[in-house]
Amino acid sequence: MQTNRTLSDRLARTMLTARHRFTAHAERDRGDVPGWVLITIMTAGLVTGLWAIAGPALKRMFSDAVNGVSGP
């Protein structure tokens, strides 16, 4: 009977320790989500801005390259 109690005590302590580690890790990583969202939105804004500015020049450059390969 003593062995069963010791085993159940060890199991309970292990589960509490694992839960504590998981909870501590989850609380630590909680602040990363807004940062990644901000980085994603800023990247999308930069790409959109660059595309608006450089889009016509890129189209012209691509057309000139294709016309140069396929001929007039």
Secondary structure as GFF3:
##gff-version 3
##sequence-region A 1 72
A	DSSP	alpha_helix	2	28	.	.	.	ID=ss1
A	DSSP	three_ten_helix	29	31	.	.	.	ID=ss2
A	DSSP	alpha_helix	32	70	.	.	.	ID=ss3
###
